[in-house]
Every structure is written in C-alpha cells, then in structure tokens.
Amino acid sequence: GTIGPVEAAIRTKLEQALNPEVLELRNESGGHAVPPGSETHFRVAVVSSRFEGLSPLQRHRLVHAALSEELAGPVHALAIQARTPAQWKENPQLDMSPPCLGGNKKTRGT
C-alpha cells in the first residue's frame, strides 16, 4: 500500500532519534472504525542499541518523545515493541494487534 505522510514522519523521526538497526512500522488503521486511508493506529518495532540498559518504560518514553507531535495530533494509538539487538535476535517479529472491537463503551454496552 501507499505510505501516507504520518507514517513517513513516524519513520523519519524514529530513524533520526534512535538510529535503529531494525524499524518495522505497520499502519493498522484499516482494522479500526476509521475512514479509509486514515493514519491513526500504528504498531512499531524499534531495535536500537540506545535501549541497552533501559527499562521498558524508559524505552517507550524515548519513542514517545520522538513522536510527540504525532501523538498529540493524528495518531490515536501506537503499539510499541522497543528491543535491544540481542532481544530482537531471540524473537525477530512484529507482534499482531488484537482485532478492534469498534465503537466506544456506550456502543459496546459496558
């Protein structure tokens, strides 16, 4: 598929901020209750030596800092896999997100 401007910005900013060995980015917006062509839901795997010695929370904070503009605007959801090169070597794949339930609590009856 076509890479949109939000996806391109995410990729560029993560490359600049973290110099990743692996950067896998998936636009999962199509699986959610959003208009076609949306760029609101993403999953990313970032493999960087910058993550060595950092907790998962510290790693996520680095990703969030790099993408603060996108997270404040068009991006509604971002699933992050932030791994060191050694961790990626043990399990080199991007996880799958569960299917979207759609709607909100009112429409789901909870």
Beta strands, then each sheet from edge to edge (+ up, - down):
strand 1: 22-27
strand 2: 41-47
strand 3: 77-83
sheet 1: 1+ 2- 3-
end
